[in-house]
Amino acid sequence: MQTKPVGSEIPEMARLTITIAQTGETFFCSSAMSVLQGMASLGRKGIPAGCHCGGCGVCKIEILAGEYQCGLMSRAHVSEDEQNRAVVLACRIRPQSDLLVRVVGKMCKSVCR
């Protein structure tokens, strides 16, 4: 009889690299986390966390390269045109590959100092 190692039933999560274009900083993020959660791992003071559900618009970023899954976002903060140009809220996307992002909007002031 063959047995599986403990924890083998848990799917392996990808460890992806997210790069902030303006600063060159990188951080790791799994495909199960939002980019905002990964960004918080930088440990920098002043990264606005907002509501974490796409309603406040504080964490707006532009994806310059890479693949991601996107959840619902308030149209008050991200228009359909912006979303088509890969402008999204960091709290509502999960990376599916390494990402290159540009911080825009309210979060730019605190991240790009």
N, CA, C and O atoms as a printed pandas DataFrame, in Angstrom:
     atom_number atom_name residue_name chain_id  residue_number  x_coord  y_coord  z_coord
0              1         N          MET        A               1    0.846   -1.184    0.000
1              2        CA          MET        A               1    0.000    0.000    0.000
2              3         C          MET        A               1    0.891    1.247    0.000
3              4         O          MET        A               1    1.824    1.366    0.794
4              5         N          GLN        A               2    0.576    2.168   -0.912
5              6        CA          GLN        A               2    1.341    3.394   -1.040
6              7         C          GLN        A               2    0.615    4.523   -0.311
7              8         O          GLN        A               2   -0.599    4.667   -0.454
8              9         N          THR        A               3    1.333    5.315    0.456
9             10        CA          THR        A               3    0.711    6.440    1.148
10            11         C          THR        A               3    1.269    7.751    0.602
11            12         O          THR        A               3    2.404    7.805    0.128
12            13         N          LYS        A               4    0.466    8.796    0.673
13            14        CA          LYS        A               4    0.886   10.124    0.218
14            15         C          LYS        A               4    1.500   10.878    1.389
15            16         O          LYS        A               4    1.079   10.693    2.530
16            17         N          PRO        A               5    2.500   11.735    1.120
17            18        CA          PRO        A               5    3.052   12.547    2.197
18            19         C          PRO        A               5    2.004   13.510    2.752
19            20         O          PRO        A               5    1.083   13.912    2.041
20            21         N          VAL        A               6    2.149   13.873    4.018
21            22        CA          VAL        A               6    1.224   14.810    4.650
22            23         C          VAL        A               6    1.246   16.122    3.873
23            24         O          VAL        A               6    2.318   16.640    3.562
24            25         N          GLY        A               7    0.078   16.657    3.559
25            26        CA          GLY        A               7   -0.039   17.932    2.870
26            27         C          GLY        A               7    0.000   17.812    1.365
27            28         O          GLY        A               7   -0.126   18.827    0.680
28            29         N          SER        A               8    0.168   16.625    0.815
29            30        CA          SER        A               8    0.255   16.493   -0.643
30            31         C          SER        A               8   -1.068   16.800   -1.332
31            32         O          SER        A               8   -1.094   17.055   -2.536
32            33         N          GLU        A               9   -2.175   16.778   -0.576
33            34        CA          GLU        A               9   -3.471   17.089   -1.165
34            35         C          GLU        A               9   -3.661   18.592   -1.387
35            36         O          GLU        A               9   -4.579   19.007   -2.095
36            37         N          ILE        A              10   -2.794   19.401   -0.783
37            38        CA          ILE        A              10   -2.887   20.854   -0.938
38            39         C          ILE        A              10   -2.210   21.252   -2.238
39            40         O          ILE        A              10   -1.047   20.916   -2.459
40            41         N          PRO        A              11   -2.930   21.969   -3.105
41            42        CA          PRO        A              11   -2.315   22.356   -4.377
42            43         C          PRO        A              11   -1.118   23.277   -4.161
43            44         O          PRO        A              11   -1.128   24.132   -3.276
44            45         N          GLU        A              12   -0.109   23.093   -4.967
45            46        CA          GLU        A              12    1.078   23.935   -4.873
46            47         C          GLU        A              12    0.753   25.321   -5.413
47            48         O          GLU        A              12    0.218   25.459   -6.513
48            49         N          MET        A              13    1.078   26.337   -4.636
49            50        CA          MET        A              13    0.829   27.712   -5.068
50            51         C          MET        A              13    2.085   28.269   -5.703
51            52         O          MET        A              13    3.196   28.066   -5.214
52            53         N          ALA        A              14    1.891   28.959   -6.777
53            54        CA          ALA        A              14    3.026   29.552   -7.485
54            55         C          ALA        A              14    3.576   30.728   -6.689
55            56         O          ALA        A              14    2.814   31.515   -6.128
56            57         N          ARG        A              15    4.871   30.843   -6.643
57            58        CA          ARG        A              15    5.518   31.990   -6.011
58            59         C          ARG        A              15    5.964   32.904   -7.139
59            60         O          ARG        A              15    6.930   32.620   -7.848
60            61         N          LEU        A              16    5.254   33.989   -7.287
61            62        CA          LEU        A              16    5.455   34.867   -8.434
62            63         C          LEU        A              16    6.118   36.162   -8.002
63            64         O          LEU        A              16    5.950   36.607   -6.866
64            65         N          THR        A              17    6.868   36.762   -8.905
65            66        CA          THR        A              17    7.568   38.012   -8.613
66            67         C          THR        A              17    6.805   39.183   -9.213
67            68         O          THR        A              17    6.481   39.200  -10.401
68            69         N          ILE        A              18    6.526   40.167   -8.352
69            70        CA          ILE        A              18    5.855   41.391   -8.785
70            71         C          ILE        A              18    6.886   42.515   -8.712
71            72         O          ILE        A              18    7.532   42.696   -7.680
72            73         N          THR        A              19    7.043   43.265   -9.789
73            74        CA          THR        A              19    8.003   44.372   -9.834
74            75         C          THR        A              19    7.252   45.686  -10.011
75            76         O          THR        A              19    6.393   45.817  -10.883
76            77         N          ILE        A              20    7.597   46.664   -9.158
77            78        CA          ILE        A              20    7.003   47.997   -9.270
78            79         C          ILE        A              20    7.893   48.803  -10.211
79            80         O          ILE        A              20    9.060   49.046   -9.903
80            81         N          ALA        A              21    7.359   49.213  -11.346
81            82        CA          ALA        A              21    8.155   49.852  -12.399
82            83         C          ALA        A              21    8.842   51.128  -11.919
83            84         O          ALA        A              21   10.005   51.359  -12.248
84            85         N          GLN        A              22    8.139   51.962  -11.145
85            86        CA          GLN        A              22    8.708   53.258  -10.759
86            87         C          GLN        A              22    9.885   53.151   -9.798
87            88         O          GLN        A              22   10.782   53.994   -9.821
88            89         N          THR        A              23    9.889   52.120   -8.950
89            90        CA          THR        A              23   10.935   52.017   -7.925
90            91         C          THR        A              23   11.892   50.863   -8.169
91            92         O          THR        A              23   12.986   50.848   -7.604
92            93         N          GLY        A              24   11.514   49.905   -8.987
93            94        CA          GLY        A              24   12.326   48.720   -9.202
94            95         C          GLY        A              24   12.214   47.703   -8.078
95            96         O          GLY        A              24   12.855   46.653   -8.126
96            97         N          GLU        A              25   11.406   48.004   -7.066
97            98        CA          GLU        A              25   11.215   47.068   -5.953
98            99         C          GLU        A              25   10.476   45.826   -6.451
99           100         O          GLU        A              25    9.648   45.890   -7.360
100          101         N          THR        A              26   10.804   44.694   -5.823
101          102        CA          THR        A              26   10.106   43.454   -6.144
102          103         C          THR        A              26    9.596   42.822   -4.859
103          104         O          THR        A              26   10.147   43.034   -3.779
104          105         N          PHE        A              27    8.549   42.053   -4.998
105          106        CA          PHE        A              27    8.034   41.263   -3.884
106          107         C          PHE        A              27    7.403   39.999   -4.444
107          108         O          PHE        A              27    7.020   39.931   -5.612
108          109         N          PHE        A              28    7.308   38.998   -3.570
109          110        CA          PHE        A              28    6.700   37.740   -3.983
110          111         C          PHE        A              28    5.225   37.749   -3.658
111          112         O          PHE        A              28    4.787   38.365   -2.686
112          113         N          CYS        A              29    4.477   37.064   -4.478
113          114        CA          CYS        A              29    3.036   36.951   -4.284
114          115         C          CYS        A              29    2.612   35.597   -4.847
115          116         O          CYS        A              29    3.079   35.193   -5.912
116          117         N          SER        A              30    1.748   34.910   -4.153
117          118        CA          SER        A              30    1.249   33.648   -4.697
118          119         C          SER        A              30    0.031   33.929   -5.568
119          120         O          SER        A              30   -0.565   35.003   -5.492
120          121         N          SER        A              31   -0.325   32.975   -6.375
121          122        CA          SER        A              31   -1.495   33.139   -7.233
122          123         C          SER        A              31   -2.793   33.104   -6.433
123          124         O          SER        A              31   -3.863   33.390   -6.972
124          125         N          ALA        A              32   -2.705   32.755   -5.150
125          126        CA          ALA        A              32   -3.891   32.730   -4.291
126          127         C          ALA        A              32   -4.069   34.040   -3.527
127          128         O          ALA        A              32   -5.082   34.231   -2.854
128          129         N          MET        A              33   -3.094   34.944   -3.627
129          130        CA          MET        A              33   -3.145   36.220   -2.908
130          131         C          MET        A              33   -3.456   37.350   -3.882
131          132         O          MET        A              33   -3.214   37.242   -5.084
132          133         N          SER        A              34   -4.000   38.441   -3.333
133          134        CA          SER        A              34   -4.140   39.636   -4.172
134          135         C          SER        A              34   -2.777   40.317   -4.247
135          136         O          SER        A              34   -1.928   40.128   -3.376
136          137         N          VAL        A              35   -2.581   41.101   -5.284
137          138        CA          VAL        A              35   -1.324   41.848   -5.426
138          139         C          VAL        A              35   -1.162   42.822   -4.257
139          140         O          VAL        A              35   -0.041   43.070   -3.813
140          141         N          LEU        A              36   -2.270   43.376   -3.755
141          142        CA          LEU        A              36   -2.181   44.282   -2.610
142          143         C          LEU        A              36   -1.661   43.554   -1.375
143          144         O          LEU        A              36   -0.852   44.108   -0.631
144          145         N          GLN        A              37   -2.112   42.320   -1.146
145          146        CA          GLN        A              37   -1.607   41.540   -0.012
146          147         C          GLN        A              37   -0.106   41.314   -0.155
147          148         O          GLN        A              37    0.643   41.440    0.814
148          149         N          GLY        A              38    0.323   40.984   -1.352
149          150        CA          GLY        A              38    1.756   40.793   -1.581
150          151         C          GLY        A              38    2.528   42.091   -1.389
151          152         O          GLY        A              38    3.623   42.090   -0.828
152          153         N          MET        A              39    1.960   43.191   -1.852
153          154        CA          MET        A              39    2.605   44.493   -1.725
154          155         C          MET        A              39    2.795   44.861   -0.259
155          156         O          MET        A              39    3.801   45.468    0.108
156          157         N          ALA        A              40    1.843   44.499    0.566
157          158        CA          ALA        A              40    1.946   44.780    2.002
158          159         C          ALA        A              40    3.147   44.068    2.619
159          160         O          ALA        A              40    3.668   44.502    3.646
160          161         N          SER        A              41    3.586   42.978    1.996
161          162        CA          SER        A              41    4.737   42.236    2.520
162          163         C          SER        A              41    6.031   43.029    2.393
163          164         O          SER        A              41    7.041   42.664    2.996
164          165         N          LEU        A              42    6.015   44.117    1.611
165          166        CA          LEU        A              42    7.194   44.973    1.531
166          167         C          LEU        A              42    7.485   45.617    2.881
167          168         O          LEU        A              42    8.615   46.019    3.156
168          169         N          GLY        A              43    6.457   45.711    3.718
169          170        CA          GLY        A              43    6.636   46.271    5.049
170          171         C          GLY        A              43    6.856   47.765    5.068
171          172         O          GLY        A              43    7.334   48.309    6.063
172          173         N          ARG        A              44    6.518   48.429    3.996
173          174        CA          ARG        A              44    6.696   49.882    3.957
174          175         C          ARG        A              44    5.510   50.571    4.613
175          176         O          ARG        A              44    4.358   50.178    4.429
176          177         N          LYS        A              45    5.814   51.589    5.370
177          178        CA          LYS        A              45    4.750   52.390    5.960
178          179         C          LYS        A              45    4.081   53.187    4.847
179          180         O          LYS        A              45    4.721   53.581    3.872
180          181         N          GLY        A              46    2.800   53.414    5.010
181          182        CA          GLY        A              46    2.092   54.303    4.109
182          183         C          GLY        A              46    1.473   53.654    2.894
183          184         O          GLY        A              46    0.857   54.351    2.088
184          185         N          ILE        A              47    1.609   52.334    2.722
185          186        CA          ILE        A              47    0.903   51.700    1.604
186          187         C          ILE        A              47   -0.565   51.628    2.005
187          188         O          ILE        A              47   -0.918   50.896    2.930
188          189         N          PRO        A              48   -1.416   52.374    1.326
189          190        CA          PRO        A              48   -2.815   52.407    1.726
190          191         C          PRO        A              48   -3.504   51.078    1.444
191          192         O          PRO        A              48   -3.420   50.550    0.335
192          193         N          ALA        A              49   -4.168   50.553    2.430
193          194        CA          ALA        A              49   -4.814   49.252    2.283
194          195         C          ALA        A              49   -6.273   49.395    1.878
195          196         O          ALA        A              49   -6.805   48.514    1.203
196          197         N          GLY        A              50   -6.927   50.462    2.264
197          198        CA          GLY        A              50   -8.309   50.686    1.885
198          199         C          GLY        A              50   -9.249   49.586    2.324
199          200         O          GLY        A              50   -9.101   49.028    3.411
200          201         N          CYS        A              51  -10.214   49.273    1.478
201          202        CA          CYS        A              51  -11.289   48.345    1.856
202          203         C          CYS        A              51  -10.973   46.884    1.524
203          204         O          CYS        A              51  -11.632   45.998    2.068
204          205         N          HIS        A              52  -10.012   46.594    0.672
205          206        CA          HIS        A              52   -9.630   45.239    0.248
206          207         C          HIS        A              52  -10.699   44.538   -0.582
207          208         O          HIS        A              52  -10.593   43.332   -0.808
208          209         N          CYS        A              53  -11.717   45.246   -1.041
209          210        CA          CYS        A              53  -12.759   44.567   -1.827
210          211         C          CYS        A              53  -13.140   45.336   -3.091
211          212         O          CYS        A              53  -14.206   45.100   -3.660
212          213         N          GLY        A              54  -12.290   46.242   -3.529
213          214        CA          GLY        A              54  -12.536   46.918   -4.794
214          215         C          GLY        A              54  -13.497   48.079   -4.726
215          216         O          GLY        A              54  -13.945   48.561   -5.767
216          217         N          GLY        A              55  -13.824   48.542   -3.550
217          218        CA          GLY        A              55  -14.816   49.591   -3.427
218          219         C          GLY        A              55  -14.276   50.990   -3.218
219          220         O          GLY        A              55  -14.985   51.968   -3.456
220          221         N          CYS        A              56  -13.010   51.107   -2.770
221          222        CA          CYS        A              56  -12.509   52.447   -2.428
222          223         C          CYS        A              56  -11.588   53.030   -3.505
223          224         O          CYS        A              56  -11.456   54.251   -3.589
224          225         N          GLY        A              57  -10.971   52.223   -4.303
225          226        CA          GLY        A              57  -10.148   52.709   -5.407
226          227         C          GLY        A              57   -8.770   53.197   -5.036
227          228         O          GLY        A              57   -8.076   53.758   -5.885
228          229         N          VAL        A              58   -8.346   53.006   -3.803
229          230        CA          VAL        A              58   -7.053   53.521   -3.347
230          231         C          VAL        A              58   -5.874   52.803   -4.012
231          232         O          VAL        A              58   -4.833   53.420   -4.241
232          233         N          CYS        A              59   -6.017   51.545   -4.317
233          234        CA          CYS        A              59   -4.875   50.723   -4.744
234          235         C          CYS        A              59   -4.820   50.537   -6.269
235          236         O          CYS        A              59   -4.563   49.434   -6.751
236          237         N          LYS        A              60   -5.053   51.581   -6.998
237          238        CA          LYS        A              60   -5.092   51.485   -8.466
238          239         C          LYS        A              60   -3.682   51.308   -9.037
239          240         O          LYS        A              60   -2.758   52.037   -8.674
240          241         N          ILE        A              61   -3.534   50.343   -9.922
241          242        CA          ILE        A              61   -2.261   50.081  -10.596
242          243         C          ILE        A              61   -2.533   49.801  -12.070
243          244         O          ILE        A              61   -3.666   49.536  -12.472
244          245         N          GLU        A              62   -1.480   49.865  -12.853
245          246        CA          GLU        A              62   -1.557   49.480  -14.265
246          247         C          GLU        A              62   -0.635   48.283  -14.456
247          248         O          GLU        A              62    0.518   48.308  -14.028
248          249         N          ILE        A              63   -1.133   47.255  -15.086
249          250        CA          ILE        A              63   -0.321   46.074  -15.374
250          251         C          ILE        A              63    0.407   46.325  -16.690
251          252         O          ILE        A              63   -0.226   46.477  -17.734
252          253         N          LEU        A              64    1.723   46.368  -16.642
253          254        CA          LEU        A              64    2.523   46.613  -17.842
254          255         C          LEU        A              64    2.930   45.313  -18.525
255          256         O          LEU        A              64    3.152   45.288  -19.735
256          257         N          ALA        A              65    3.027   44.242  -17.758
257          258        CA          ALA        A              65    3.378   42.934  -18.329
258          259         C          ALA        A              65    2.942   41.846  -17.370
259          260         O          ALA        A              65    3.015   42.005  -16.152
260          261         N          GLY        A              66    2.486   40.736  -17.933
261          262        CA          GLY        A              66    2.127   39.577  -17.129
262          263         C          GLY        A              66    0.649   39.248  -17.210
263          264         O          GLY        A              66   -0.152   40.003  -17.763
264          265         N          GLU        A              67    0.315   38.111  -16.649
265          266        CA          GLU        A              67   -1.055   37.600  -16.659
266          267         C          GLU        A              67   -1.644   37.677  -15.257
267          268         O          GLU        A              67   -0.926   37.523  -14.269
268          269         N          TYR        A              68   -2.948   37.914  -15.171
269          270        CA          TYR        A              68   -3.615   38.013  -13.881
270          271         C          TYR        A              68   -5.089   37.671  -14.025
271          272         O          TYR        A              68   -5.659   37.739  -15.114
272          273         N          GLN        A              69   -5.699   37.298  -12.888
273          274        CA          GLN        A              69   -7.148   37.126  -12.827
274          275         C          GLN        A              69   -7.714   38.348  -12.133
275          276         O          GLN        A              69   -7.105   38.879  -11.204
276          277         N          CYS        A              70   -8.860   38.789  -12.575
277          278        CA          CYS        A              70   -9.433   40.021  -12.050
278          279         C          CYS        A              70  -10.834   39.777  -11.483
279          280         O          CYS        A              70  -11.683   39.165  -12.131
280          281         N          GLY        A              71  -11.057   40.266  -10.266
281          282        CA          GLY        A              71  -12.376   40.205   -9.653
282          283         C          GLY        A              71  -13.165   41.465   -9.968
283          284         O          GLY        A              71  -12.704   42.324  -10.719
284          285         N          LEU        A              72  -14.341   41.569   -9.398
285          286        CA          LEU        A              72  -15.190   42.736   -9.624
286          287         C          LEU        A              72  -14.600   43.978   -8.979
287          288         O          LEU        A              72  -14.028   43.920   -7.890
288          289         N          MET        A              73  -14.748   45.106   -9.670
289          290        CA          MET        A              73  -14.277   46.392   -9.156
290          291         C          MET        A              73  -15.363   47.430   -9.361
291          292         O          MET        A              73  -16.167   47.323  -10.287
292          293         N          SER        A              74  -15.387   48.421   -8.508
293          294        CA          SER        A              74  -16.350   49.505   -8.636
294          295         C          SER        A              74  -16.037   50.319   -9.882
295          296         O          SER        A              74  -14.896   50.735  -10.084
296          297         N          ARG        A              75  -17.046   50.548  -10.718
297          298        CA          ARG        A              75  -16.877   51.387  -11.918
298          299         C          ARG        A              75  -16.667   52.853  -11.523
299          300         O          ARG        A              75  -16.241   53.657  -12.353
300          301         N          ALA        A              76  -16.954   53.204  -10.290
301          302        CA          ALA        A              76  -16.676   54.554   -9.817
302          303         C          ALA        A              76  -15.171   54.801   -9.741
303          304         O          ALA        A              76  -14.730   55.950   -9.750
304          305         N          HIS        A              77  -14.378   53.723   -9.666
305          306        CA          HIS        A              77  -12.924   53.856   -9.515
306          307         C          HIS        A              77  -12.136   53.345  -10.710
307          308         O          HIS        A              77  -11.046   53.844  -10.986
308          309         N          VAL        A              78  -12.667   52.362  -11.421
309          310        CA          VAL        A              78  -12.004   51.830  -12.616
310          311         C          VAL        A              78  -13.053   51.720  -13.717
311          312         O          VAL        A              78  -13.961   50.892  -13.647
312          313         N          SER        A              79  -12.912   52.565  -14.732
313          314        CA          SER        A              79  -13.872   52.522  -15.839
314          315         C          SER        A              79  -13.605   51.284  -16.704
315          316         O          SER        A              79  -12.557   50.646  -16.609
316          317         N          GLU        A              80  -14.582   50.973  -17.542
317          318        CA          GLU        A              80  -14.410   49.841  -18.447
318          319         C          GLU        A              80  -13.221   50.079  -19.383
319          320         O          GLU        A              80  -12.460   49.159  -19.686
320          321         N          ASP        A              81  -13.074   51.334  -19.838
321          322        CA          ASP        A              81  -11.951   51.688  -20.710
322          323         C          ASP        A              81  -10.620   51.473  -19.984
323          324         O          ASP        A              81   -9.683   50.917  -20.557
324          325         N          GLU        A              82  -10.536   51.914  -18.724
325          326        CA          GLU        A              82   -9.298   51.704  -17.950
326          327         C          GLU        A              82   -9.011   50.209  -17.793
327          328         O          GLU        A              82   -7.879   49.765  -17.983
328          329         N          GLN        A              83  -10.026   49.448  -17.449
329          330        CA          GLN        A              83   -9.827   48.009  -17.255
330          331         C          GLN        A              83   -9.345   47.351  -18.548
331          332         O          GLN        A              83   -8.519   46.439  -18.517
332          333         N          ASN        A              84   -9.865   47.817  -19.679
333          334        CA          ASN        A              84   -9.406   47.290  -20.967
334          335         C          ASN        A              84   -7.943   47.635  -21.242
335          336         O          ASN        A              84   -7.261   46.936  -21.991
336          337         N          ARG        A              85   -7.463   48.737  -20.618
337          338        CA          ARG        A              85   -6.054   49.133  -20.751
338          339         C          ARG        A              85   -5.205   48.584  -19.601
339          340         O          ARG        A              85   -4.089   49.051  -19.371
340          341         N          ALA        A              86   -5.746   47.578  -18.871
341          342        CA          ALA        A              86   -5.045   46.900  -17.773
342          343         C          ALA        A              86   -4.816   47.801  -16.559
343          344         O          ALA        A              86   -3.873   47.590  -15.797
344          345         N          VAL        A              87   -5.673   48.800  -16.381
345          346        CA          VAL        A              87   -5.671   49.591  -15.144
346          347         C          VAL        A              87   -6.683   48.917  -14.218
347          348         O          VAL        A              87   -7.864   48.808  -14.547
348          349         N          VAL        A              88   -6.204   48.468  -13.058
349          350        CA          VAL        A              88   -7.020   47.649  -12.158
350          351         C          VAL        A              88   -6.757   48.054  -10.711
351          352         O          VAL        A              88   -5.911   48.906  -10.438
352          353         N          LEU        A              89   -7.484   47.440   -9.799
353          354        CA          LEU        A              89   -7.234   47.638   -8.370
354          355         C          LEU        A              89   -6.411   46.456   -7.859
355          356         O          LEU        A              89   -6.767   45.300   -8.089
356          357         N          ALA        A              90   -5.319   46.748   -7.171
357          358        CA          ALA        A              90   -4.405   45.695   -6.708
358          359         C          ALA        A              90   -5.089   44.707   -5.765
359          360         O          ALA        A              90   -4.688   43.546   -5.675
360          361         N          CYS        A              91   -6.114   45.169   -5.071
361          362        CA          CYS        A              91   -6.815   44.276   -4.135
362          363         C          CYS        A              91   -7.702   43.270   -4.848
363          364         O          CYS        A              91   -8.138   42.296   -4.233
364          365         N          ARG        A              92   -7.983   43.482   -6.140
365          366        CA          ARG        A              92   -8.925   42.626   -6.859
366          367         C          ARG        A              92   -8.275   41.755   -7.921
367          368         O          ARG        A              92   -8.973   41.079   -8.677
368          369         N          ILE        A              93   -6.965   41.762   -7.990
369          370        CA          ILE        A              93   -6.326   40.886   -8.982
370          371         C          ILE        A              93   -5.385   39.903   -8.297
371          372         O          ILE        A              93   -4.777   40.201   -7.269
372          373         N          ARG        A              94   -5.287   38.740   -8.894
373          374        CA          ARG        A              94   -4.378   37.688   -8.430
374          375         C          ARG        A              94   -3.444   37.364   -9.595
375          376         O          ARG        A              94   -3.898   37.083  -10.704
376          377         N          PRO        A              95   -2.148   37.403   -9.337
377          378        CA          PRO        A              95   -1.196   37.157  -10.432
378          379         C          PRO        A              95   -1.261   35.702  -10.909
379          380         O          PRO        A              95   -1.468   34.777  -10.123
380          381         N          GLN        A              96   -1.080   35.535  -12.201
381          382        CA          GLN        A              96   -0.993   34.191  -12.787
382          383         C          GLN        A              96    0.390   33.972  -13.405
383          384         O          GLN        A              96    0.708   32.882  -13.881
384          385         N          SER        A              97    1.202   35.030  -13.386
385          386        CA          SER        A              97    2.589   34.974  -13.847
386          387         C          SER        A              97    3.322   36.120  -13.145
387          388         O          SER        A              97    2.700   36.893  -12.416
388          389         N          ASP        A              98    4.622   36.236  -13.354
389          390        CA          ASP        A              98    5.330   37.406  -12.849
390          391         C          ASP        A              98    4.680   38.643  -13.463
391          392         O          ASP        A              98    4.236   38.619  -14.611
392          393         N          LEU        A              99    4.629   39.728  -12.680
393          394        CA          LEU        A              99    3.982   40.951  -13.168
394          395         C          LEU        A              99    4.932   42.136  -13.080
395          396         O          LEU        A              99    5.754   42.217  -12.167
396          397         N          LEU        A             100    4.813   43.043  -14.024
397          398        CA          LEU        A             100    5.426   44.363  -13.964
398          399         C          LEU        A             100    4.269   45.339  -13.844
399          400         O          LEU        A             100    3.402   45.385  -14.716
400          401         N          VAL        A             101    4.247   46.130  -12.758
401          402        CA          VAL        A             101    3.118   47.018  -12.518
402          403         C          VAL        A             101    3.607   48.454  -12.365
403          404         O          VAL        A             101    4.751   48.705  -11.986
404          405         N          ARG        A             102    2.722   49.374  -12.665
405          406        CA          ARG        A             102    2.975   50.807  -12.449
406          407         C          ARG        A             102    1.895   51.291  -11.504
407          408         O          ARG        A             102    0.704   51.127  -11.772
408          409         N          VAL        A             103    2.306   51.881  -10.407
409          410        CA          VAL        A             103    1.355   52.389   -9.427
410          411         C          VAL        A             103    0.793   53.712   -9.942
411          412         O          VAL        A             103    1.549   54.583  -10.372
412          413         N          VAL        A             104   -0.517   53.864   -9.899
413          414        CA          VAL        A             104   -1.177   55.089  -10.344
414          415         C          VAL        A             104   -2.154   55.536   -9.258
415          416         O          VAL        A             104   -2.404   54.800   -8.304
416          417         N          GLY        A             105   -2.690   56.708   -9.400
417          418        CA          GLY        A             105   -3.710   57.178   -8.477
418          419         C          GLY        A             105   -3.163   57.497   -7.095
419          420         O          GLY        A             105   -1.992   57.839   -6.932
420          421         N          LYS        A             106   -4.034   57.378   -6.109
421          422        CA          LYS        A             106   -3.735   57.788   -4.739
422          423         C          LYS        A             106   -2.552   57.044   -4.120
423          424         O          LYS        A             106   -1.831   57.619   -3.305
424          425         N          MET        A             107   -2.338   55.796   -4.484
425          426        CA          MET        A             107   -1.275   55.003   -3.876
426          427         C          MET        A             107    0.106   55.427   -4.375
427          428         O          MET        A             107    1.106   55.146   -3.716
428          429         N          CYS        A             108    0.178   56.085   -5.506
429          430        CA          CYS        A             108    1.462   56.467   -6.091
430          431         C          CYS        A             108    2.258   57.355   -5.135
431          432         O          CYS        A             108    3.474   57.206   -5.011
432          433         N          LYS        A             109    1.582   58.266   -4.469
433          434        CA          LYS        A             109    2.255   59.202   -3.571
434          435         C          LYS        A             109    3.003   58.465   -2.456
435          436         O          LYS        A             109    4.105   58.871   -2.086
436          437         N          SER        A             110    2.428   57.398   -1.920
437          438        CA          SER        A             110    3.065   56.694   -0.804
438          439         C          SER        A             110    4.049   55.617   -1.251
439          440         O          SER        A             110    4.996   55.324   -0.522
440          441         N          VAL        A             111    3.858   55.033   -2.401
441          442        CA          VAL        A             111    4.730   53.950   -2.861
442          443         C          VAL        A             111    5.946   54.480   -3.619
443          444         O          VAL        A             111    7.028   53.899   -3.538
444          445         N          CYS        A             112    5.779   55.557   -4.340
445          446        CA          CYS        A             112    6.829   56.034   -5.245
446          447         C          CYS        A             112    7.647   57.188   -4.666
447          448         O          CYS        A             112    8.160   58.014   -5.420
448          449         N          ARG        A             113    7.773   57.255   -3.385
449          450        CA          ARG        A             113    8.571   58.323   -2.764
450          451         C          ARG        A             113   10.026   58.129   -3.050
451          452         O          ARG        A             113   10.854   58.927   -2.611
